[in-house]
């Protein structure tokens, strides 16, 4: 078994977090993450 998929998900979330660093609303941040994985 490998944890490559989970590492990819974590990397994608960190990338979104860096792009939305100035975003003050957590709801928008969470929504952006959810829609990125759809």
Rosetta constraint file for C-alpha pairs under 8 A:
AtomPair CA 3 CA 7 HARMONIC 6.29 0.50
AtomPair CA 4 CA 8 HARMONIC 6.16 0.50
AtomPair CA 5 CA 9 HARMONIC 6.33 0.50
AtomPair CA 6 CA 10 HARMONIC 6.15 0.50
AtomPair CA 7 CA 11 HARMONIC 6.07 0.50
AtomPair CA 8 CA 12 HARMONIC 6.15 0.50
AtomPair CA 9 CA 13 HARMONIC 6.26 0.50
AtomPair CA 10 CA 14 HARMONIC 6.21 0.50
AtomPair CA 11 CA 15 HARMONIC 6.18 0.50
AtomPair CA 12 CA 16 HARMONIC 6.29 0.50
AtomPair CA 13 CA 17 HARMONIC 6.06 0.50
AtomPair CA 13 CA 33 HARMONIC 6.61 0.50
AtomPair CA 14 CA 18 HARMONIC 6.23 0.50
AtomPair CA 15 CA 19 HARMONIC 6.34 0.50
AtomPair CA 16 CA 20 HARMONIC 6.13 0.50
AtomPair CA 16 CA 32 HARMONIC 7.80 0.50
AtomPair CA 16 CA 33 HARMONIC 7.03 0.50
AtomPair CA 17 CA 21 HARMONIC 5.88 0.50
AtomPair CA 17 CA 29 HARMONIC 7.64 0.50
AtomPair CA 20 CA 29 HARMONIC 7.05 0.50
AtomPair CA 23 CA 28 HARMONIC 7.72 0.50
AtomPair CA 23 CA 29 HARMONIC 7.17 0.50
AtomPair CA 25 CA 29 HARMONIC 6.70 0.50
AtomPair CA 26 CA 30 HARMONIC 6.11 0.50
AtomPair CA 27 CA 31 HARMONIC 6.09 0.50
AtomPair CA 28 CA 32 HARMONIC 6.06 0.50
AtomPair CA 29 CA 33 HARMONIC 6.40 0.50
AtomPair CA 30 CA 34 HARMONIC 6.25 0.50
AtomPair CA 31 CA 35 HARMONIC 6.11 0.50
AtomPair CA 32 CA 36 HARMONIC 6.10 0.50
AtomPair CA 33 CA 37 HARMONIC 6.73 0.50
AtomPair CA 34 CA 38 HARMONIC 6.77 0.50
